[in-house]
Amino acid sequence: MGTKISDFKKLKSDVETCTKCPLSKTRTNAVPGSGNVKSNVVLIGEAPGKDEDIQGIPFVGRSGKILTQTLITNKISRDDVYITNLVKCRPPENRKPSDHEVEQCSEHLDTEIRLLKPSLVMLLGATSLKHILNKDQITKIRGKLIKGPSYSYLPTFHPAAIARNNNNRKFFSADIKKLRRFLNR
């Protein structure tokens, strides 16, 4: 297990010193993934926001509070999963990351996935769905388990979508319940 920990320490250092795309010039902190490196579940969001940029930790702002509370309500700790984003630096004005930015940062996400060897990848939001599975319309496929060759995917709404439309909370919570059942296997 020591090798895995040292691999994650190197990955963290690589993320924090990365200058592959212009986002590195405007960040306060790069935001590597965090959580349980032994987990068989990874949650992938879009990009860090303002609070994440300040703290250097994914999902600690408003969206993070929604995610954490929904996890807790479903008897899941953030320590039970690994949480990361497509890109590791905050896009200005919290805009969506460009295709180029996602491409430039994909090496970091690929390394996280390779090291974690997850059984389940939960895609948080339409941007993650588009870039990971090349699919659109999160509202039509959220909550549906999609089997891949190495692991399964579970698309759901991004927690920011819950902040904008509380009607989506029940769907998000139902998807997190599916995540809990997966963790309990």
Rosetta blueprint (number, residue, H / E / L):
1 M L
2 G H
3 T H
4 K H
5 I H
6 S H
7 D H
8 F H
9 K H
10 K H
11 L H
12 K H
13 S H
14 D H
15 V H
16 E H
17 T H
18 C L
19 T L
20 K L
21 C L
22 P L
23 L H
24 S H
25 K H
26 T H
27 R L
28 T L
29 N L
30 A L
31 V L
32 P L
33 G L
34 S E
35 G E
36 N L
37 V L
38 K L
39 S L
40 N L
41 V E
42 V E
43 L E
44 I E
45 G E
46 E L
47 A L
48 P L
49 G L
50 K H
51 D H
52 E H
53 D H
54 I H
55 Q H
56 G L
57 I L
58 P L
59 F L
60 V L
61 G L
62 R H
63 S H
64 G H
65 K H
66 I H
67 L H
68 T H
69 Q H
70 T H
71 L H
72 I H
73 T H
74 N L
75 K L
76 I L
77 S L
78 R H
79 D H
80 D H
81 V L
82 Y E
83 I E
84 T E
85 N E
86 L L
87 V L
88 K L
89 C L
90 R L
91 P L
92 P H
93 E H
94 N H
95 R L
96 K L
97 P L
98 S L
99 D H
100 H H
101 E H
102 V H
103 E H
104 Q H
105 C H
106 S H
107 E H
108 H H
109 L H
110 D H
111 T H
112 E H
113 I H
114 R H
115 L H
116 L H
117 K L
118 P L
119 S L
120 L E
121 V E
122 M E
123 L E
124 L E
125 G L
126 A H
127 T H
128 S H
129 L H
130 K H
131 H H
132 I H
133 L H
134 N L
135 K L
136 D L
137 Q L
138 I H
139 T H
140 K H
141 I H
142 R L
143 G L
144 K L
145 L L
146 I E
147 K E
148 G L
149 P L
150 S L
151 Y L
152 S E
153 Y E
154 L E
155 P E
156 T E
157 F L
158 H L
159 P H
160 A H
161 A H
162 I H
163 A H
164 R H
165 N L
166 N H
167 N H
168 N H
169 R H
170 K H
171 F H
172 F H
173 S H
174 A H
175 D H
176 I H
177 K H
178 K H
179 L H
180 R H
181 R H
182 F H
183 L H
184 N H
185 R L
